[in-house]
Amino acid sequence: MIPPIASRFVAGETAAEALDHTRAVNRDGVKVILNLLGEHYHERGPADEDTEAYLRLVEDIDGSDLDACVSVKPSQIGIDVGDDVFEENLGRICEAAAERDQFVWVDIEDATTTDATLDAFERWAREYPGQVGLALQANLKRSHDDIERLADVPGKVRLVKGAYDEDPEISWKQKEAVNRSYRELLSYMFEHFDDGEIAVGSHDPEMLDHAKELHEEYGTDFEIQMLMGVRDDTQRELAADGYEVWQYAPYGAKWFSYFYRRVRERKENLTFALRAVVGR
Ligand SMILES: Cc1cc2nc3c(=O)[nH]c(=O)nc-3n(C[C@H](O)[C@H](O)[C@H](O)COP(=O)(O)OP(=O)(O)OC[C@H]3O[C@@H](n4cnc5c(N)ncnc54)[C@H](O)[C@@H]3O)c2cc1C
């Protein structure tokens, strides 16, 4: 069982628990993106196992009345084994989801995997138009070229600031530079993308305000995505205000390192965790 200290950020150890969480979150008008925790598999066995787990999850979602979809990590379904393994496994998940009219998100990982991730995404987004989405990192300098390529692909893009510590030659390191890049990429998306192809993956009020202003200017529809346990009240408020809000909710037995990352990245998360330990 996930200890209460971690259950703010992780939706349970099993798919059944994650679906229960989804039901509760849906009640507040917030939709859920489910991610089975797991990454960096260097052998085919675990990559195929997690692919099978996603196929079962897609079936479970289909058999429910939940507003949910899945998000997969490339290194979880085989990119470290071979680009072809990743592409094949992603194709299996996209096919199963598309048959059930469900959406599949592809997370983006460190910069060594960007090319192969974009290629696989493009292949399956063209095969299943409007059913597949890809995360793009504003901290990577190359994203300004990649966004032009993605504008022609019939899928969604989730713009995030970027969670990986990349080389300064290929990435912006200063917070302000990353924020500037985020704003520029978002502006490009609102100008060139179609309705429903833009996801703002950020907790930053400034980025959300920028998206709202761009929506006023261009009229393009967009959705907002935030992590489970981060600004949960804001997620509910935005949904009540009529925005399409998706909560990214990870689950699974490998919850510890994810939880540890969340606690380390922000002082108030650490305070929250310590309070839970001392019971105050
Ligand atoms: C749905 C989703 C999916 C993601 N997928 C990927 C991915 O595939 N690949 C990847 O590299 N990264 C991914 N990320 C992570 C992302 O790249 C950032 O590392 C992460 O979102 C932090 O950046 P931020 O935009 O939220 O703003 P930050 O720069 O971290 O914070 C900016 C401001 O946001 C507000 N804020 C942030 N956190 C909190 C909090 N806990 N409580 C209150 N206010 C807060 C504060 O006002 C803060 O000053 C994803 C993030 C989300 C939300």
PDBQT file of the ligand as one rigid body, heavy atoms in Angstrom, charges set to zero:
ROOT
HETATM    1  C1  LIG A 301       0.879  17.129 -17.010  1.00  0.00    +0.000 C 
HETATM    2  C2  LIG A 301       2.369  17.252 -17.029  1.00  0.00    +0.000 A 
HETATM    3  C3  LIG A 301       3.105  16.369 -17.799  1.00  0.00    +0.000 A 
HETATM    4  C4  LIG A 301       4.494  16.496 -17.865  1.00  0.00    +0.000 A 
HETATM    5  N1  LIG A 301       5.187  15.692 -18.733  1.00  0.00    +0.000 NA
HETATM    6  C5  LIG A 301       6.514  15.907 -18.893  1.00  0.00    +0.000 A 
HETATM    7  C6  LIG A 301       7.255  15.194 -19.889  1.00  0.00    +0.000 A 
HETATM    8  O1  LIG A 301       6.717  14.369 -20.627  1.00  0.00    +0.000 OA
HETATM    9  N2  LIG A 301       8.582  15.450 -20.003  1.00  0.00    +0.000 N 
HETATM   10  C7  LIG A 301       9.215  16.387 -19.199  1.00  0.00    +0.000 A 
HETATM   11  O2  LIG A 301      10.414  16.602 -19.387  1.00  0.00    +0.000 OA
HETATM   12  N3  LIG A 301       8.543  17.045 -18.246  1.00  0.00    +0.000 NA
HETATM   13  C8  LIG A 301       7.224  16.837 -18.072  1.00  0.00    +0.000 A 
HETATM   14  N4  LIG A 301       6.543  17.550 -17.116  1.00  0.00    +0.000 N 
HETATM   15  C9  LIG A 301       7.297  18.337 -16.099  1.00  0.00    +0.000 C 
HETATM   16  C10 LIG A 301       7.635  19.741 -16.575  1.00  0.00    +0.000 C 
HETATM   17  O3  LIG A 301       8.616  19.668 -17.583  1.00  0.00    +0.000 OA
HETATM   18  C11 LIG A 301       8.157  20.619 -15.428  1.00  0.00    +0.000 C 
HETATM   19  O4  LIG A 301       9.325  20.060 -14.910  1.00  0.00    +0.000 OA
HETATM   20  C12 LIG A 301       7.167  20.793 -14.294  1.00  0.00    +0.000 C 
HETATM   21  O5  LIG A 301       5.855  20.895 -14.743  1.00  0.00    +0.000 OA
HETATM   22  C13 LIG A 301       7.477  22.085 -13.510  1.00  0.00    +0.000 C 
HETATM   23  O6  LIG A 301       7.317  23.215 -14.330  1.00  0.00    +0.000 OA
HETATM   24  P1  LIG A 301       6.077  24.205 -14.222  1.00  0.00    +0.000 P 
HETATM   25  O7  LIG A 301       5.731  24.661 -15.608  1.00  0.00    +0.000 OA
HETATM   26  O8  LIG A 301       4.964  23.572 -13.508  1.00  0.00    +0.000 OA
HETATM   27  O9  LIG A 301       6.585  25.488 -13.477  1.00  0.00    +0.000 OA
HETATM   28  P2  LIG A 301       7.741  25.782 -12.394  1.00  0.00    +0.000 P 
HETATM   29  O10 LIG A 301       8.768  26.613 -13.105  1.00  0.00    +0.000 OA
HETATM   30  O11 LIG A 301       8.171  24.558 -11.656  1.00  0.00    +0.000 OA
HETATM   31  O12 LIG A 301       6.945  26.664 -11.376  1.00  0.00    +0.000 OA
HETATM   32  C14 LIG A 301       6.494  27.938 -11.799  1.00  0.00    +0.000 C 
HETATM   33  C15 LIG A 301       5.421  28.432 -10.878  1.00  0.00    +0.000 C 
HETATM   34  O13 LIG A 301       4.317  27.506 -10.839  1.00  0.00    +0.000 OA
HETATM   35  C16 LIG A 301       3.718  27.508  -9.536  1.00  0.00    +0.000 C 
HETATM   36  N5  LIG A 301       3.899  26.184  -8.911  1.00  0.00    +0.000 N 
HETATM   37  C17 LIG A 301       4.686  25.180  -9.330  1.00  0.00    +0.000 A 
HETATM   38  N6  LIG A 301       4.607  24.116  -8.489  1.00  0.00    +0.000 NA
HETATM   39  C18 LIG A 301       3.738  24.465  -7.508  1.00  0.00    +0.000 A 
HETATM   40  C19 LIG A 301       3.243  23.823  -6.348  1.00  0.00    +0.000 A 
HETATM   41  N7  LIG A 301       3.642  22.601  -5.972  1.00  0.00    +0.000 N 
HETATM   42  N8  LIG A 301       2.358  24.501  -5.597  1.00  0.00    +0.000 NA
HETATM   43  C20 LIG A 301       1.973  25.732  -5.920  1.00  0.00    +0.000 A 
HETATM   44  N9  LIG A 301       2.419  26.405  -6.993  1.00  0.00    +0.000 NA
HETATM   45  C21 LIG A 301       3.282  25.786  -7.794  1.00  0.00    +0.000 A 
HETATM   46  C22 LIG A 301       4.497  28.545  -8.745  1.00  0.00    +0.000 C 
HETATM   47  O14 LIG A 301       3.845  29.794  -8.903  1.00  0.00    +0.000 OA
HETATM   48  C23 LIG A 301       5.845  28.568  -9.446  1.00  0.00    +0.000 C 
HETATM   49  O15 LIG A 301       6.581  29.759  -9.243  1.00  0.00    +0.000 OA
HETATM   50  C24 LIG A 301       5.155  17.476 -17.068  1.00  0.00    +0.000 A 
HETATM   51  C25 LIG A 301       4.407  18.349 -16.288  1.00  0.00    +0.000 A 
HETATM   52  C26 LIG A 301       3.043  18.276 -16.273  1.00  0.00    +0.000 A 
HETATM   53  C27 LIG A 301       2.277  19.264 -15.448  1.00  0.00    +0.000 C 
ENDROOT
TORSDOF 0
